[in-house]
Amino acid sequence: MEKDNRFIKIVESISEFTGKTVSWLVLVLTLMLGYEIVMRYLFNAPTKWSFDMSYMLGGSYFMLGEAYTLLKKRHVRIDIFYSKFSARKKAWVDIVFYLIFFFPLWAGLLYALIPYVYLSWETGERSMQGYWMPVIYPFKTVMPVAIFLFLLQGIVEFIRCIVTVREGGAS
């Protein structure tokens, strides 16, 4: 169990660090959009880059924050029945849902993203949504990295559920 415990601590520290670090993207995004609003409406000089940067920063914030959100147990959950369950029963429900939905969905998405991101890097892909046309492959790289971190945190939560079922107590 000590080896598992070390793995858990490492993954949790990565999730904690990533979550706290990317939370600063909200400030950057807010300042950037504030600048865009001032330039657009006060000086009639909209920026060419704000649209592309806003979805890249916003998407990065959202994706890279998933593992931290799972660590803090802040994902949306329908608690009508679940909240009334014992810790052991909650762990069993979580184990089933991790095995049926979480791992297959996110591992499949990670698997599908690898060639998608590779092709983007290989072609030097640029965004075609705006006329600024920034490179987009760094943003696309965030997606598999974030999903990998999310899967790691999911493994930690899954281990906790197994421990709870085995020991019968709180995780």
C-alpha positions as MATLAB code, in Angstrom:
seq = 'MEKDNRFIKIVESISEFTGKTVSWLVLVLTLMLGYEIVMRYLFNAPTKWSFDMSYMLGGSYFMLGEAYTLLKKRHVRIDIFYSKFSARKKAWVDIVFYLIFFFPLWAGLLYALIPYVYLSWETGERSMQGYWMPVIYPFKTVMPVAIFLFLLQGIVEFIRCIVTVREGGAS';
ca = [
       0.000    0.000    0.000;
       2.960    2.317    0.585;
       3.784    2.299   -3.139;
       0.144    3.153   -3.933;
       0.250    5.907   -1.328;
       3.331    7.463   -2.952;
       1.642    7.300   -6.363;
      -1.458    8.971   -4.903;
       0.575   11.756   -3.305;
       2.504   12.423   -6.525;
      -0.629   12.546   -8.684;
      -2.465   14.727   -6.172;
       0.439   17.165   -5.974;
       0.476   17.383   -9.784;
      -3.289   17.983   -9.861;
      -3.018   20.588   -7.087;
      -0.128   22.393   -8.788;
      -1.783   22.329  -12.214;
      -5.114   23.561  -10.865;
      -3.613   26.427   -8.905;
      -1.313   27.400  -11.767;
      -3.951   27.423  -14.498;
      -6.345   29.355  -12.271;
      -4.168   32.369  -13.133;
      -5.378   32.037  -16.729;
      -8.680   33.532  -15.574;
      -6.869   36.730  -14.628;
      -4.982   36.775  -17.938;
      -8.215   36.112  -19.835;
     -10.066   38.840  -17.931;
      -7.335   41.415  -18.565;
      -7.114   40.444  -22.216;
     -10.866   40.709  -22.765;
     -10.962   43.963  -20.805;
      -8.285   45.331  -23.127;
     -10.302   44.162  -26.135;
     -13.453   45.895  -24.850;
     -11.618   49.172  -24.253;
      -9.949   49.057  -27.666;
     -13.152   48.086  -29.480;
     -15.644   50.441  -27.854;
     -13.567   53.414  -26.731;
     -11.041   53.595  -29.561;
     -12.934   51.779  -32.333;
      -9.843   49.622  -32.832;
     -10.692   45.965  -32.138;
      -7.801   43.572  -31.782;
      -7.137   40.838  -34.323;
      -6.040   38.321  -31.736;
      -8.575   38.470  -28.876;
     -11.087   35.943  -30.243;
      -8.456   33.275  -30.882;
      -6.662   33.914  -27.610;
      -9.903   33.851  -25.612;
     -10.934   30.378  -26.746;
      -7.382   29.068  -26.405;
      -6.929   30.442  -22.883;
     -10.484   29.598  -21.837;
     -10.243   26.095  -23.243;
      -6.867   25.535  -21.605;
      -8.228   26.741  -18.268;
     -11.247   24.465  -18.545;
      -9.336   21.378  -19.680;
      -6.328   21.689  -17.369;
      -8.623   22.334  -14.402;
     -10.450   19.002  -14.748;
      -7.994   16.959  -12.635;
      -7.957   19.611   -9.897;
     -11.752   19.684   -9.897;
     -11.867   15.892   -9.546;
      -9.292   16.059   -6.742;
     -11.493   18.555   -4.860;
     -14.656   16.543   -5.687;
     -16.305   19.544   -7.334;
     -17.656   17.918  -10.497;
     -21.426   18.031  -10.896;
     -23.109   15.002   -9.390;
     -26.777   14.114   -9.119;
     -27.062   13.423   -5.409;
     -30.715   12.425   -5.021;
     -29.807    8.898   -3.918;
     -26.013    8.971   -3.742;
     -25.869   11.384   -0.789;
     -27.874    8.939    1.338;
     -25.507    6.008    0.666;
     -22.862    4.791    3.096;
     -19.214    5.433    2.220;
     -18.862    1.811    1.103;
     -21.947    1.925   -1.135;
     -20.770    5.242   -2.648;
     -17.421    3.612   -3.383;
     -19.137    0.686   -5.139;
     -21.225    3.070   -7.260;
     -18.121    5.080   -8.130;
     -16.166    1.932   -9.045;
     -18.905    0.832  -11.433;
     -19.162    4.251  -13.062;
     -15.400    4.638  -13.332;
     -15.163    1.268  -15.071;
     -18.186    1.685  -17.366;
     -18.006    5.379  -18.237;
     -14.990    7.317  -16.986;
     -12.038    5.167  -18.048;
     -13.401    4.012  -21.424;
     -14.568    7.517  -22.398;
     -11.466    9.439  -21.397;
      -8.953    6.773  -22.448;
     -10.721    6.514  -25.823;
     -10.651   10.273  -26.237;
      -6.956   10.383  -25.335;
      -6.256    7.613  -27.852;
      -8.167    9.511  -30.570;
      -6.427   12.802  -29.804;
      -2.865   11.548  -30.242;
      -2.927   11.338  -34.082;
      -5.072   14.508  -34.206;
      -2.454   16.495  -32.292;
       0.444   14.828  -34.094;
      -0.982   15.850  -37.464;
      -1.488   19.392  -36.198;
       2.199   19.638  -35.210;
       3.342   17.958  -38.398;
       1.448   20.414  -40.629;
       2.079   23.517  -38.509;
      -1.692   23.976  -38.298;
      -3.111   27.454  -37.949;
      -6.538   28.571  -36.801;
      -8.890   29.419  -39.645;
     -11.569   31.001  -37.434;
     -10.147   34.512  -37.403;
      -8.069   36.495  -39.832;
      -5.075   36.564  -37.476;
      -4.550   32.801  -38.092;
      -2.365   31.926  -35.068;
      -0.660   28.550  -34.726;
      -3.048   26.168  -33.028;
      -0.981   23.064  -32.349;
       0.181   24.207  -28.877;
      -3.473   24.637  -27.877;
      -4.371   21.247  -29.325;
      -1.526   19.733  -27.297;
      -3.195   20.947  -24.113;
      -6.112   18.573  -24.765;
      -4.283   15.208  -24.472;
      -2.089   16.540  -21.660;
      -5.179   17.609  -19.702;
      -6.967   14.328  -20.356;
      -3.890   12.387  -19.264;
      -3.789   14.360  -15.995;
      -7.543   13.821  -15.574;
      -7.117   10.075  -16.102;
      -4.292    9.975  -13.546;
      -6.504   11.696  -10.983;
      -9.303    9.295  -11.912;
      -6.985    6.366  -11.165;
      -6.267    7.876   -7.754;
      -9.990    8.260   -7.046;
     -10.582    4.692   -8.246;
      -7.870    3.404   -5.877;
      -9.530    5.302   -3.040;
     -12.844    3.638   -3.856;
     -11.232    0.191   -3.802;
      -9.611    0.961   -0.433;
     -12.968    2.137    0.922;
     -14.703   -1.031   -0.244;
     -11.937   -3.209    1.198;
     -11.676   -1.409    4.521;
     -15.321   -0.366    4.781;
     -14.571    3.169    5.979;
     -14.217    6.640    4.583;
     -11.627    7.180    1.855;
];
